[in-house]
Amino acid sequence: MTDRLPELRQALRGVLDPETGRDLIAMGMIYDLRHEAGTVHVTMTTTTRGCPLTEMLRMGVQAALLSVPGIAAVEVTLTWEPPWSPDRMEPPAP
């Protein structure tokens, strides 16, 4: 089986954090991403535990990954351990 992670990560770059306008990969909000037999397992966080956009972001992750050919299911697990911090963010593009 080929490594689908680069393709899946690219799909997640289309899911934006509305507060910053940056994608979830750049924000460092995707903690784990695995692909097994057509199912993608994602562990993600939000910038704060009480983020009012949590459900919207979770649904965006599911929609983005389900748009990738060959992906039949997406399981999203939310976690706040370790807590998100700005240190997790990718540096801005030059």
Backbone torsions as a table, in degrees:
resi	resn	phi	psi	omega
1	MET	NA	139.3	-179.7
2	THR	-79.3	156.9	177.9
3	ASP	-75.2	113.5	-178.3
4	ARG	-93.8	-6.0	-173.7
5	LEU	-58.1	-42.9	178.3
6	PRO	-59.6	-40.7	178.8
7	GLU	-65.3	-40.4	179.9
8	LEU	-69.6	-41.8	176.8
9	ARG	-61.4	-39.9	178.9
10	GLN	-63.1	-40.8	177.4
11	ALA	-60.8	-38.8	179.8
12	LEU	-70.0	-19.9	177.0
13	ARG	-66.1	-13.7	176.6
14	GLY	-85.7	-4.7	179.0
15	VAL	-98.2	113.9	-174.0
16	LEU	-101.9	142.7	169.4
17	ASP	-77.6	115.0	-174.1
18	PRO	-64.0	-23.6	-179.8
19	GLU	-72.7	-34.5	-175.5
20	THR	-110.3	-20.6	-175.3
21	GLY	77.4	6.0	179.0
22	ARG	-100.4	152.0	-178.2
23	ASP	-75.1	162.7	-175.3
24	LEU	-65.0	-29.9	176.0
25	ILE	-67.1	-49.3	-179.8
26	ALA	-62.4	-32.4	179.5
27	MET	-74.7	-15.9	-177.9
28	GLY	76.1	26.4	-177.3
29	MET	-91.6	-8.9	176.3
30	ILE	-96.2	111.8	-177.0
31	TYR	-88.6	-32.8	-178.8
32	ASP	-151.3	142.7	-179.6
33	LEU	-143.8	118.1	-179.7
34	ARG	-133.5	148.0	178.3
35	HIS	-123.7	126.4	179.2
36	GLU	-139.4	110.4	172.5
37	ALA	49.6	51.9	175.8
38	GLY	85.8	-3.7	178.0
39	THR	-112.8	133.5	176.2
40	VAL	-105.5	132.0	176.7
41	HIS	-109.8	124.3	-177.5
42	VAL	-123.7	132.8	168.1
43	THR	-113.0	123.8	-176.1
44	MET	-138.0	169.3	177.7
45	THR	-134.1	179.1	171.4
46	THR	-124.9	169.6	-176.0
47	THR	-68.0	-26.3	175.1
48	THR	-140.5	153.8	-178.7
49	ARG	-60.8	-37.7	-176.9
50	GLY	-96.1	22.9	-177.3
51	CYS	-55.0	123.1	-179.1
52	PRO	-71.3	-9.3	-178.2
53	LEU	-100.4	8.5	-175.7
54	THR	-53.9	-50.2	-176.9
55	GLU	-65.6	-39.5	178.3
56	MET	-62.1	-43.1	179.0
57	LEU	-65.9	-42.2	178.8
58	ARG	-61.2	-44.2	179.1
59	MET	-66.7	-35.5	176.5
60	GLY	-63.7	-40.5	177.4
61	VAL	-62.6	-47.4	179.5
62	GLN	-60.0	-47.9	-177.5
63	ALA	-62.8	-43.0	-178.4
64	ALA	-62.7	-43.4	-177.4
65	LEU	-74.7	-35.0	177.6
66	LEU	-69.1	-17.8	177.8
67	SER	-77.8	-11.2	179.1
68	VAL	-79.7	125.8	179.6
69	PRO	-53.9	135.6	177.5
70	GLY	90.4	-6.6	178.1
71	ILE	-94.1	119.5	-175.8
72	ALA	-101.4	-24.5	-176.6
73	ALA	-151.2	151.3	177.5
74	VAL	-134.4	128.5	175.7
75	GLU	-114.3	118.9	-178.4
76	VAL	-109.3	126.2	174.8
77	THR	-112.5	127.0	176.4
78	LEU	-93.4	140.3	177.1
79	THR	-143.1	155.8	173.3
80	TRP	-125.6	20.9	176.1
81	GLU	-124.9	117.1	-3.6
82	PRO	-74.3	155.5	178.5
83	PRO	-61.5	143.9	176.1
84	TRP	-68.9	144.7	172.7
85	SER	-144.8	159.6	179.1
86	PRO	-57.9	-19.5	178.2
87	ASP	-62.9	-20.7	-179.2
88	ARG	-79.4	-13.8	-175.3
89	MET	-72.8	144.4	171.9
90	GLU	-70.2	149.3	174.9
91	PRO	-63.6	148.3	178.4
92	PRO	-61.2	147.5	177.4
93	ALA	-66.3	143.3	-179.3
94	PRO	-68.5	NA	NA
